[in-house]
Amino acid sequence: MLQGSSGKSSNVHQNSLDDSSTQTGPYFDISNSKNVTTILGKTTYLNCRVKNLGNKT
């Protein structure tokens, strides 16, 4: 869950399947997932890896 300055929460979507062999298209590699804390109004970089890109970049 993400909580904004209004105090309301919003859902965060994650891969629902842990078995990467069932993925047919690109998907986020969640093996290195971690929580990120930032300051409101500041730039934050979110590192992620996408698997099964095929010929897409």
ZATI-734874 format. One record per residue: residue in three letters; x, y, z of N, C-alpha, C, O, CB in turn. Coordinates in Angstrom, 2 decimals. Glycine has a CB too. Example, Ala and Ser with C-alpha at 12.3 -4.5 7.8 and 13.67 -1.06 7.14 Angstrom:
<nodes>
<node><palum>ALA</palum><n_east>13.19</n_east><n_north>-5.69</n_north><n_up>7.80</n_up><ca_east>12.30</ca_east><ca_north>-4.50</ca_north><ca_up>7.80</ca_up><c_east>13.20</c_east><c_north>-3.30</c_north><c_up>7.80</c_up><o_east>14.24</o_east><o_north>-3.32</o_north><o_up>8.46</o_up><cb_east>11.31</cb_east><cb_north>-4.47</cb_north><cb_up>9.05</cb_up></node>
<node><palum>SER</palum><n_east>12.85</n_east><n_north>-2.25</n_north><n_up>7.08</n_up><ca_east>13.67</ca_east><ca_north>-1.06</ca_north><ca_up>7.14</ca_up><c_east>12.90</c_east><c_north>0.03</c_north><c_up>7.87</c_up><o_east>13.41</o_east><o_north>1.14</o_north><o_up>8.04</o_up><cb_east>14.08</cb_east><cb_north>-0.60</cb_north><cb_up>5.72</cb_up></node>
</nodes>
This chain:
<nodes>
<node><palum>MET</palum><n_east>0.83</n_east><n_north>-1.18</n_north><n_up>0.00</n_up><ca_east>0.00</ca_east><ca_north>0.00</ca_north><ca_up>0.00</ca_up><c_east>0.87</c_east><c_north>1.24</c_north><c_up>0.00</c_up><o_east>1.90</o_east><o_north>1.29</o_north><o_up>0.68</o_up><cb_east>-0.94</cb_east><cb_north>0.00</cb_north><cb_up>1.20</cb_up></node>
<node><palum>LEU</palum><n_east>0.47</n_east><n_north>2.22</n_north><n_up>-0.75</n_up><ca_east>1.14</ca_east><ca_north>3.51</ca_north><ca_up>-0.73</ca_up><c_east>0.26</c_east><c_north>4.49</c_north><c_up>0.00</c_up><o_east>-0.96</o_east><o_north>4.47</o_north><o_up>-0.15</o_up><cb_east>1.46</cb_east><cb_north>4.02</cb_north><cb_up>-2.16</cb_up></node>
<node><palum>GLN</palum><n_east>0.85</n_east><n_north>5.33</n_north><n_up>0.79</n_up><ca_east>0.06</ca_east><ca_north>6.30</ca_north><ca_up>1.52</ca_up><c_east>0.54</c_east><c_north>7.69</c_north><c_up>1.13</c_up><o_east>1.71</o_east><o_north>8.02</o_north><o_up>1.29</o_up><cb_east>0.17</cb_east><cb_north>6.08</cb_north><cb_up>3.05</cb_up></node>
<node><palum>GLY</palum><n_east>-0.38</n_east><n_north>8.49</n_north><n_up>0.60</n_up><ca_east>-0.03</ca_east><ca_north>9.84</ca_north><ca_up>0.17</ca_up><c_east>-0.21</c_east><c_north>10.85</c_north><c_up>1.28</c_up><o_east>-0.51</o_east><o_north>10.49</o_north><o_up>2.42</o_up><cb_east>-0.88</cb_east><cb_north>10.24</cb_north><cb_up>-1.01</cb_up></node>
<node><palum>SER</palum><n_east>0.00</n_east><n_north>12.12</n_north><n_up>0.94</n_up><ca_east>-0.09</ca_east><ca_north>13.17</ca_north><ca_up>1.95</ca_up><c_east>-1.50</c_east><c_north>13.36</c_north><c_up>2.47</c_up><o_east>-1.70</o_east><o_north>13.94</o_north><o_up>3.53</o_up><cb_east>0.42</cb_east><cb_north>14.47</cb_north><cb_up>1.38</cb_up></node>
<node><palum>SER</palum><n_east>-2.50</n_east><n_north>12.87</n_north><n_up>1.72</n_up><ca_east>-3.88</ca_east><ca_north>13.00</ca_north><ca_up>2.16</ca_up><c_east>-4.24</c_east><c_north>11.97</c_north><c_up>3.23</c_up><o_east>-5.29</o_east><o_north>12.06</o_north><o_up>3.86</o_up><cb_east>-4.83</cb_east><cb_north>12.88</cb_north><cb_up>0.98</cb_up></node>
<node><palum>GLY</palum><n_east>-3.35</n_east><n_north>10.98</n_north><n_up>3.42</n_up><ca_east>-3.62</ca_east><ca_north>9.94</ca_north><ca_up>4.40</ca_up><c_east>-4.41</c_east><c_north>8.78</c_north><c_up>3.82</c_up><o_east>-4.66</o_east><o_north>7.80</o_north><o_up>4.52</o_up><cb_east>-4.36</cb_east><cb_north>10.51</cb_north><cb_up>5.56</cb_up></node>
<node><palum>LYS</palum><n_east>-4.81</n_east><n_north>8.88</n_north><n_up>2.55</n_up><ca_east>-5.55</ca_east><ca_north>7.80</ca_north><ca_up>1.91</ca_up><c_east>-4.57</c_east><c_north>6.82</c_north><c_up>1.30</c_up><o_east>-3.50</o_east><o_north>7.20</o_north><o_up>0.84</o_up><cb_east>-6.53</cb_east><cb_north>8.35</cb_north><cb_up>0.84</cb_up></node>
<node><palum>SER</palum><n_east>-4.94</n_east><n_north>5.55</n_north><n_up>1.30</n_up><ca_east>-4.08</ca_east><ca_north>4.51</ca_north><ca_up>0.76</ca_up><c_east>-4.55</c_east><c_north>4.14</c_north><c_up>-0.63</c_up><o_east>-5.73</o_east><o_north>4.24</o_north><o_up>-0.95</o_up><cb_east>-4.07</cb_east><cb_north>3.28</cb_north><cb_up>1.67</cb_up></node>
<node><palum>SER</palum><n_east>-3.60</n_east><n_north>3.69</n_north><n_up>-1.46</n_up><ca_east>-3.95</ca_east><ca_north>3.19</ca_north><ca_up>-2.78</ca_up><c_east>-3.27</c_east><c_north>1.85</c_north><c_up>-2.97</c_up><o_east>-2.22</o_east><o_north>1.59</o_north><o_up>-2.37</o_up><cb_east>-3.53</cb_east><cb_north>4.19</cb_north><cb_up>-3.90</cb_up></node>
<node><palum>ASN</palum><n_east>-3.85</n_east><n_north>0.99</n_north><n_up>-3.78</n_up><ca_east>-3.31</ca_east><ca_north>-0.34</ca_north><ca_up>-3.99</ca_up><c_east>-2.09</c_east><c_north>-0.28</c_north><c_up>-4.89</c_up><o_east>-2.03</o_east><o_north>0.53</o_north><o_up>-5.82</o_up><cb_east>-4.36</cb_east><cb_north>-1.26</cb_north><cb_up>-4.59</cb_up></node>
<node><palum>VAL</palum><n_east>-1.13</n_east><n_north>-1.13</n_north><n_up>-4.62</n_up><ca_east>0.05</ca_east><ca_north>-1.29</ca_north><ca_up>-5.45</ca_up><c_east>-0.08</c_east><c_north>-2.64</c_north><c_up>-6.13</c_up><o_east>-0.33</o_east><o_north>-3.65</o_north><o_up>-5.48</o_up><cb_east>1.38</cb_east><cb_north>-1.18</cb_north><cb_up>-4.62</cb_up></node>
<node><palum>HIS</palum><n_east>0.10</n_east><n_north>-2.66</n_north><n_up>-7.45</n_up><ca_east>-0.02</ca_east><ca_north>-3.91</ca_north><ca_up>-8.19</ca_up><c_east>1.31</c_east><c_north>-4.63</c_north><c_up>-8.20</c_up><o_east>2.36</o_east><o_north>-4.03</o_north><o_up>-8.45</o_up><cb_east>-0.51</cb_east><cb_north>-3.64</cb_north><cb_up>-9.63</cb_up></node>
<node><palum>GLN</palum><n_east>1.27</n_east><n_north>-5.91</n_north><n_up>-7.94</n_up><ca_east>2.46</ca_east><ca_north>-6.74</ca_north><ca_up>-7.97</ca_up><c_east>2.15</c_east><c_north>-7.96</c_north><c_up>-8.82</c_up><o_east>0.99</o_east><o_north>-8.29</o_north><o_up>-9.06</o_up><cb_east>2.91</cb_east><cb_north>-7.15</cb_north><cb_up>-6.55</cb_up></node>
<node><palum>ASN</palum><n_east>3.21</n_east><n_north>-8.63</n_north><n_up>-9.28</n_up><ca_east>3.02</ca_east><ca_north>-9.86</ca_north><ca_up>-10.02</ca_up><c_east>2.33</c_east><c_north>-10.87</c_north><c_up>-9.12</c_up><o_east>2.76</o_east><o_north>-11.09</o_north><o_up>-7.99</o_up><cb_east>4.37</cb_east><cb_north>-10.42</cb_north><cb_up>-10.55</cb_up></node>
<node><palum>SER</palum><n_east>1.26</n_east><n_north>-11.47</n_north><n_up>-9.61</n_up><ca_east>0.53</ca_east><ca_north>-12.43</ca_north><ca_up>-8.80</ca_up><c_east>1.10</c_east><c_north>-13.84</c_north><c_up>-8.95</c_up><o_east>0.77</o_east><o_north>-14.73</o_north><o_up>-8.17</o_up><cb_east>-0.93</cb_east><cb_north>-12.43</cb_north><cb_up>-9.17</cb_up></node>
<node><palum>LEU</palum><n_east>1.97</n_east><n_north>-14.04</n_north><n_up>-9.94</n_up><ca_east>2.55</ca_east><ca_north>-15.35</ca_north><ca_up>-10.16</ca_up><c_east>4.03</c_east><c_north>-15.32</c_north><c_up>-9.83</c_up><o_east>4.77</o_east><o_north>-14.47</o_north><o_up>-10.33</o_up><cb_east>2.34</cb_east><cb_north>-15.82</cb_north><cb_up>-11.60</cb_up></node>
<node><palum>ASP</palum><n_east>4.47</n_east><n_north>-16.23</n_north><n_up>-8.98</n_up><ca_east>5.88</ca_east><ca_north>-16.30</ca_north><ca_up>-8.63</ca_up><c_east>6.66</c_east><c_north>-17.17</c_north><c_up>-9.61</c_up><o_east>7.88</o_east><o_north>-17.06</o_north><o_up>-9.70</o_up><cb_east>6.05</cb_east><cb_north>-16.82</cb_north><cb_up>-7.23</cb_up></node>
<node><palum>ASP</palum><n_east>5.98</n_east><n_north>-18.05</n_north><n_up>-10.33</n_up><ca_east>6.63</ca_east><ca_north>-18.97</ca_north><ca_up>-11.26</ca_up><c_east>6.82</c_east><c_north>-18.27</c_north><c_up>-12.60</c_up><o_east>5.86</o_east><o_north>-18.13</o_north><o_up>-13.36</o_up><cb_east>5.80</cb_east><cb_north>-20.27</cb_north><cb_up>-11.43</cb_up></node>
<node><palum>SER</palum><n_east>8.05</n_east><n_north>-17.84</n_north><n_up>-12.89</n_up><ca_east>8.32</ca_east><ca_north>-17.08</ca_north><ca_up>-14.11</ca_up><c_east>8.11</c_east><c_north>-17.91</c_north><c_up>-15.38</c_up><o_east>7.97</o_east><o_north>-17.33</o_north><o_up>-16.46</o_up><cb_east>9.73</cb_east><cb_north>-16.53</cb_north><cb_up>-14.08</cb_up></node>
<node><palum>SER</palum><n_east>8.09</n_east><n_north>-19.23</n_north><n_up>-15.28</n_up><ca_east>7.92</ca_east><ca_north>-20.07</ca_north><ca_up>-16.47</ca_up><c_east>6.51</c_east><c_north>-19.96</c_north><c_up>-17.04</c_up><o_east>6.29</o_east><o_north>-20.34</o_north><o_up>-18.19</o_up><cb_east>8.23</cb_east><cb_north>-21.52</cb_north><cb_up>-16.13</cb_up></node>
<node><palum>THR</palum><n_east>5.55</n_east><n_north>-19.45</n_north><n_up>-16.28</n_up><ca_east>4.19</ca_east><ca_north>-19.32</ca_north><ca_up>-16.77</ca_up><c_east>3.93</c_east><c_north>-17.97</c_north><c_up>-17.42</c_up><o_east>2.85</o_east><o_north>-17.75</o_north><o_up>-17.96</o_up><cb_east>3.21</cb_east><cb_north>-19.54</cb_north><cb_up>-15.64</cb_up></node>
<node><palum>GLN</palum><n_east>4.91</n_east><n_north>-17.05</n_north><n_up>-17.38</n_up><ca_east>4.75</ca_east><ca_north>-15.72</ca_north><ca_up>-17.96</ca_up><c_east>4.91</c_east><c_north>-15.81</c_north><c_up>-19.47</c_up><o_east>5.87</o_east><o_north>-16.42</o_north><o_up>-19.96</o_up><cb_east>5.77</cb_east><cb_north>-14.72</cb_north><cb_up>-17.35</cb_up></node>
<node><palum>THR</palum><n_east>4.00</n_east><n_north>-15.20</n_north><n_up>-20.23</n_up><ca_east>4.08</ca_east><ca_north>-15.23</ca_north><ca_up>-21.68</ca_up><c_east>4.62</c_east><c_north>-13.93</c_north><c_up>-22.26</c_up><o_east>5.08</o_east><o_north>-13.93</o_north><o_up>-23.40</o_up><cb_east>2.72</cb_east><cb_north>-15.51</cb_north><cb_up>-22.26</cb_up></node>
<node><palum>GLY</palum><n_east>4.59</n_east><n_north>-12.85</n_north><n_up>-21.53</n_up><ca_east>5.09</ca_east><ca_north>-11.57</ca_north><ca_up>-22.00</ca_up><c_east>6.04</c_east><c_north>-10.98</c_north><c_up>-21.00</c_up><o_east>6.42</o_east><o_north>-11.64</o_north><o_up>-20.03</o_up><cb_east>3.93</cb_east><cb_north>-10.60</cb_north><cb_up>-22.27</cb_up></node>
<node><palum>PRO</palum><n_east>6.44</n_east><n_north>-9.74</n_north><n_up>-21.21</n_up><ca_east>7.34</ca_east><ca_north>-9.08</ca_north><ca_up>-20.25</ca_up><c_east>6.71</c_east><c_north>-9.00</c_north><c_up>-18.86</c_up><o_east>5.49</o_east><o_north>-8.83</o_north><o_up>-18.73</o_up><cb_east>7.69</cb_east><cb_north>-7.67</cb_north><cb_up>-20.74</cb_up></node>
<node><palum>TYR</palum><n_east>7.53</n_east><n_north>-9.13</n_north><n_up>-17.84</n_up><ca_east>7.05</ca_east><ca_north>-9.05</ca_north><ca_up>-16.46</ca_up><c_east>8.16</c_east><c_north>-8.51</c_north><c_up>-15.57</c_up><o_east>9.34</o_east><o_north>-8.60</o_north><o_up>-15.91</o_up><cb_east>6.56</cb_east><cb_north>-10.43</cb_north><cb_up>-15.96</cb_up></node>
<node><palum>PHE</palum><n_east>7.78</n_east><n_north>-7.94</n_north><n_up>-14.43</n_up><ca_east>8.74</ca_east><ca_north>-7.40</ca_north><ca_up>-13.48</ca_up><c_east>9.37</c_east><c_north>-8.53</c_north><c_up>-12.68</c_up><o_east>8.66</o_east><o_north>-9.41</o_north><o_up>-12.18</o_up><cb_east>8.06</cb_east><cb_north>-6.38</cb_north><cb_up>-12.53</cb_up></node>
<node><palum>ASP</palum><n_east>10.68</n_east><n_north>-8.51</n_north><n_up>-12.55</n_up><ca_east>11.40</ca_east><ca_north>-9.45</ca_north><ca_up>-11.71</ca_up><c_east>11.30</c_east><c_north>-8.96</c_north><c_up>-10.27</c_up><o_east>11.89</o_east><o_north>-7.95</o_north><o_up>-9.92</o_up><cb_east>12.91</cb_east><cb_north>-9.60</cb_north><cb_up>-12.16</cb_up></node>
<node><palum>ILE</palum><n_east>10.55</n_east><n_north>-9.68</n_north><n_up>-9.45</n_up><ca_east>10.32</ca_east><ca_north>-9.22</ca_north><ca_up>-8.08</ca_up><c_east>11.31</c_east><c_north>-9.82</c_north><c_up>-7.08</c_up><o_east>11.17</o_east><o_north>-9.61</o_north><o_up>-5.88</o_up><cb_east>8.92</cb_east><cb_north>-9.57</cb_north><cb_up>-7.65</cb_up></node>
<node><palum>SER</palum><n_east>12.33</n_east><n_north>-10.55</n_north><n_up>-7.57</n_up><ca_east>13.28</ca_east><ca_north>-11.18</ca_north><ca_up>-6.65</ca_up><c_east>14.12</c_east><c_north>-10.15</c_north><c_up>-5.90</c_up><o_east>14.62</o_east><o_north>-10.45</o_north><o_up>-4.82</o_up><cb_east>14.19</cb_east><cb_north>-12.11</cb_north><cb_up>-7.42</cb_up></node>
<node><palum>ASN</palum><n_east>14.28</n_east><n_north>-8.95</n_north><n_up>-6.44</n_up><ca_east>15.05</ca_east><ca_north>-7.91</ca_north><ca_up>-5.76</ca_up><c_east>14.15</c_east><c_north>-6.78</c_north><c_up>-5.27</c_up><o_east>14.62</o_east><o_north>-5.65</o_north><o_up>-5.10</o_up><cb_east>16.12</cb_east><cb_north>-7.36</cb_north><cb_up>-6.68</cb_up></node>
<node><palum>SER</palum><n_east>12.89</n_east><n_north>-7.06</n_north><n_up>-5.06</n_up><ca_east>11.95</ca_east><ca_north>-6.02</ca_north><ca_up>-4.62</ca_up><c_east>12.29</c_east><c_north>-5.55</c_north><c_up>-3.21</c_up><o_east>12.72</o_east><o_north>-6.34</o_north><o_up>-2.37</o_up><cb_east>10.51</cb_east><cb_north>-6.55</cb_north><cb_up>-4.67</cb_up></node>
<node><palum>LYS</palum><n_east>12.08</n_east><n_north>-4.26</n_north><n_up>-2.97</n_up><ca_east>12.28</ca_east><ca_north>-3.71</ca_north><ca_up>-1.64</ca_up><c_east>11.43</c_east><c_north>-2.46</c_north><c_up>-1.49</c_up><o_east>11.00</o_east><o_north>-1.86</o_north><o_up>-2.48</o_up><cb_east>13.78</cb_east><cb_north>-3.41</cb_north><cb_up>-1.37</cb_up></node>
<node><palum>ASN</palum><n_east>11.21</n_east><n_north>-2.07</n_north><n_up>-0.26</n_up><ca_east>10.46</ca_east><ca_north>-0.84</ca_north><ca_up>0.02</ca_up><c_east>11.36</c_east><c_north>0.36</c_north><c_up>-0.22</c_up><o_east>12.56</o_east><o_north>0.32</o_north><o_up>0.05</o_up><cb_east>9.91</cb_east><cb_north>-0.84</cb_north><cb_up>1.46</cb_up></node>
<node><palum>VAL</palum><n_east>10.76</n_east><n_north>1.43</n_north><n_up>-0.72</n_up><ca_east>11.48</ca_east><ca_north>2.68</ca_north><ca_up>-0.95</ca_up><c_east>10.78</c_east><c_north>3.77</c_north><c_up>-0.16</c_up><o_east>9.56</o_east><o_north>3.92</o_north><o_up>-0.24</o_up><cb_east>11.55</cb_east><cb_north>3.03</cb_north><cb_up>-2.47</cb_up></node>
<node><palum>THR</palum><n_east>11.55</n_east><n_north>4.54</n_north><n_up>0.59</n_up><ca_east>11.02</ca_east><ca_north>5.66</ca_north><ca_up>1.35</ca_up><c_east>11.57</c_east><c_north>6.93</c_north><c_up>0.74</c_up><o_east>12.76</o_east><o_north>7.01</o_north><o_up>0.41</o_up><cb_east>11.37</cb_east><cb_north>5.56</cb_north><cb_up>2.87</cb_up></node>
<node><palum>THR</palum><n_east>10.73</n_east><n_north>7.93</n_north><n_up>0.60</n_up><ca_east>11.16</ca_east><ca_north>9.18</ca_north><ca_up>-0.01</ca_up><c_east>10.51</c_east><c_north>10.36</c_north><c_up>0.70</c_up><o_east>9.65</o_east><o_north>10.18</o_north><o_up>1.57</o_up><cb_east>10.82</cb_east><cb_north>9.21</cb_north><cb_up>-1.50</cb_up></node>
<node><palum>ILE</palum><n_east>10.91</n_east><n_north>11.54</n_north><n_up>0.34</n_up><ca_east>10.36</ca_east><ca_north>12.77</ca_north><ca_up>0.89</ca_up><c_east>9.41</c_east><c_north>13.37</c_north><c_up>-0.14</c_up><o_east>9.75</o_east><o_north>13.46</o_north><o_up>-1.32</o_up><cb_east>11.49</cb_east><cb_north>13.79</cb_north><cb_up>1.27</cb_up></node>
<node><palum>LEU</palum><n_east>8.23</n_east><n_north>13.77</n_north><n_up>0.30</n_up><ca_east>7.23</ca_east><ca_north>14.35</ca_north><ca_up>-0.58</ca_up><c_east>7.82</c_east><c_north>15.55</c_north><c_up>-1.32</c_up><o_east>8.39</o_east><o_north>16.45</o_north><o_up>-0.70</o_up><cb_east>5.98</cb_east><cb_north>14.77</cb_north><cb_up>0.22</cb_up></node>
<node><palum>GLY</palum><n_east>7.67</n_east><n_north>15.56</n_north><n_up>-2.64</n_up><ca_east>8.15</ca_east><ca_north>16.66</ca_north><ca_up>-3.45</ca_up><c_east>9.56</c_east><c_north>16.47</c_north><c_up>-3.99</c_up><o_east>10.02</o_east><o_north>17.28</o_north><o_up>-4.80</o_up><cb_east>8.11</cb_east><cb_north>17.90</cb_north><cb_up>-2.66</cb_up></node>
<node><palum>LYS</palum><n_east>10.25</n_east><n_north>15.42</n_north><n_up>-3.57</n_up><ca_east>11.61</ca_east><ca_north>15.14</ca_north><ca_up>-4.04</ca_up><c_east>11.57</c_east><c_north>14.04</c_north><c_up>-5.09</c_up><o_east>10.65</o_east><o_north>13.23</o_north><o_up>-5.12</o_up><cb_east>12.53</cb_east><cb_north>14.74</cb_north><cb_up>-2.87</cb_up></node>
<node><palum>THR</palum><n_east>12.58</n_east><n_north>14.01</n_north><n_up>-5.95</n_up><ca_east>12.68</ca_east><ca_north>12.99</ca_north><ca_up>-6.99</ca_up><c_east>13.16</c_east><c_north>11.68</c_north><c_up>-6.37</c_up><o_east>14.08</o_east><o_north>11.66</o_north><o_up>-5.55</o_up><cb_east>13.65</cb_east><cb_north>13.44</cb_north><cb_up>-8.11</cb_up></node>
<node><palum>THR</palum><n_east>12.52</n_east><n_north>10.58</n_north><n_up>-6.77</n_up><ca_east>12.90</ca_east><ca_north>9.26</ca_north><ca_up>-6.31</ca_up><c_east>13.06</c_east><c_north>8.36</c_north><c_up>-7.51</c_up><o_east>12.21</o_east><o_north>8.37</o_north><o_up>-8.41</o_up><cb_east>11.87</cb_east><cb_north>8.68</cb_north><cb_up>-5.31</cb_up></node>
<node><palum>TYR</palum><n_east>14.10</n_east><n_north>7.58</n_north><n_up>-7.55</n_up><ca_east>14.34</ca_east><ca_north>6.64</ca_north><ca_up>-8.64</ca_up><c_east>13.97</c_east><c_north>5.24</c_north><c_up>-8.17</c_up><o_east>14.41</o_east><o_north>4.78</o_north><o_up>-7.12</o_up><cb_east>15.82</cb_east><cb_north>6.70</cb_north><cb_up>-9.12</cb_up></node>
<node><palum>LEU</palum><n_east>13.17</n_east><n_north>4.57</n_north><n_up>-8.98</n_up><ca_east>12.75</ca_east><ca_north>3.21</ca_north><ca_up>-8.67</ca_up><c_east>13.46</c_east><c_north>2.26</c_north><c_up>-9.62</c_up><o_east>13.19</o_east><o_north>2.25</o_north><o_up>-10.82</o_up><cb_east>11.20</cb_east><cb_north>3.05</cb_north><cb_up>-8.77</cb_up></node>
<node><palum>ASN</palum><n_east>14.37</n_east><n_north>1.46</n_north><n_up>-9.09</n_up><ca_east>15.08</ca_east><ca_north>0.48</ca_north><ca_up>-9.91</ca_up><c_east>14.20</c_east><c_north>-0.74</c_north><c_up>-10.09</c_up><o_east>13.59</o_east><o_north>-1.22</o_north><o_up>-9.14</o_up><cb_east>16.43</cb_east><cb_north>0.09</cb_north><cb_up>-9.27</cb_up></node>
<node><palum>CYS</palum><n_east>14.13</n_east><n_north>-1.23</n_north><n_up>-11.31</n_up><ca_east>13.38</ca_east><ca_north>-2.46</ca_north><ca_up>-11.56</ca_up><c_east>14.02</c_east><c_north>-3.21</c_north><c_up>-12.72</c_up><o_east>14.72</o_east><o_north>-2.63</o_north><o_up>-13.54</o_up><cb_east>11.89</cb_east><cb_north>-2.15</cb_north><cb_up>-11.86</cb_up></node>
<node><palum>ARG</palum><n_east>13.76</n_east><n_north>-4.49</n_north><n_up>-12.77</n_up><ca_east>14.20</ca_east><ca_north>-5.33</ca_north><ca_up>-13.87</ca_up><c_east>12.98</c_east><c_north>-5.94</c_north><c_up>-14.51</c_up><o_east>12.06</o_east><o_north>-6.40</o_north><o_up>-13.83</o_up><cb_east>15.20</cb_east><cb_north>-6.43</cb_north><cb_up>-13.38</cb_up></node>
<node><palum>VAL</palum><n_east>12.98</n_east><n_north>-5.94</n_north><n_up>-15.83</n_up><ca_east>11.89</ca_east><ca_north>-6.54</ca_north><ca_up>-16.59</ca_up><c_east>12.45</c_east><c_north>-7.76</c_north><c_up>-17.30</c_up><o_east>13.45</o_east><o_north>-7.67</o_north><o_up>-18.00</o_up><cb_east>11.25</cb_east><cb_north>-5.53</cb_north><cb_up>-17.61</cb_up></node>
<node><palum>LYS</palum><n_east>11.80</n_east><n_north>-8.88</n_north><n_up>-17.11</n_up><ca_east>12.23</ca_east><ca_north>-10.13</ca_north><ca_up>-17.73</ca_up><c_east>11.36</c_east><c_north>-10.42</c_north><c_up>-18.95</c_up><o_east>10.27</o_east><o_north>-9.88</o_north><o_up>-19.10</o_up><cb_east>12.15</cb_east><cb_north>-11.31</cb_north><cb_up>-16.71</cb_up></node>
<node><palum>ASN</palum><n_east>11.88</n_east><n_north>-11.29</n_north><n_up>-19.81</n_up><ca_east>11.16</ca_east><ca_north>-11.77</ca_north><ca_up>-20.98</ca_up><c_east>10.79</c_east><c_north>-10.64</c_north><c_up>-21.94</c_up><o_east>9.66</o_east><o_north>-10.57</o_north><o_up>-22.43</o_up><cb_east>9.90</cb_east><cb_north>-12.51</cb_north><cb_up>-20.55</cb_up></node>
<node><palum>LEU</palum><n_east>11.75</n_east><n_north>-9.74</n_north><n_up>-22.20</n_up><ca_east>11.51</ca_east><ca_north>-8.62</ca_north><ca_up>-23.11</ca_up><c_east>11.45</c_east><c_north>-9.04</c_north><c_up>-24.57</c_up><o_east>10.83</o_east><o_north>-8.36</o_north><o_up>-25.39</o_up><cb_east>12.57</cb_east><cb_north>-7.57</cb_north><cb_up>-22.94</cb_up></node>
<node><palum>GLY</palum><n_east>12.08</n_east><n_north>-10.14</n_north><n_up>-24.92</n_up><ca_east>12.12</ca_east><ca_north>-10.55</ca_north><ca_up>-26.32</ca_up><c_east>12.93</c_east><c_north>-9.54</c_north><c_up>-27.12</c_up><o_east>14.06</o_east><o_north>-9.23</o_north><o_up>-26.76</o_up><cb_east>10.70</cb_east><cb_north>-10.68</cb_north><cb_up>-26.89</cb_up></node>
<node><palum>ASN</palum><n_east>12.35</n_east><n_north>-9.02</n_north><n_up>-28.22</n_up><ca_east>13.06</ca_east><ca_north>-8.05</ca_north><ca_up>-29.05</ca_up><c_east>12.66</c_east><c_north>-6.62</c_north><c_up>-28.71</c_up><o_east>12.89</o_east><o_north>-5.71</o_north><o_up>-29.51</o_up><cb_east>12.80</cb_east><cb_north>-8.33</cb_north><cb_up>-30.52</cb_up></node>
<node><palum>LYS</palum><n_east>12.07</n_east><n_north>-6.41</n_north><n_up>-27.56</n_up><ca_east>11.67</ca_east><ca_north>-5.07</ca_north><ca_up>-27.12</ca_up><c_east>12.75</c_east><c_north>-4.50</c_north><c_up>-26.20</c_up><o_east>13.41</o_east><o_north>-5.24</o_north><o_up>-25.47</o_up><cb_east>10.29</cb_east><cb_north>-5.11</cb_north><cb_up>-26.39</cb_up></node>
<node><palum>THR</palum><n_east>12.93</n_east><n_north>-3.18</n_north><n_up>-26.23</n_up><ca_east>13.91</ca_east><ca_north>-2.56</ca_north><ca_up>-25.34</ca_up><c_east>13.27</c_east><c_north>-1.50</c_north><c_up>-24.51</c_up><o_east>13.94</o_east><o_north>-0.86</o_north><o_up>-23.70</o_up><cb_east>15.08</cb_east><cb_north>-1.98</cb_north><cb_up>-26.13</cb_up></node>
</nodes>
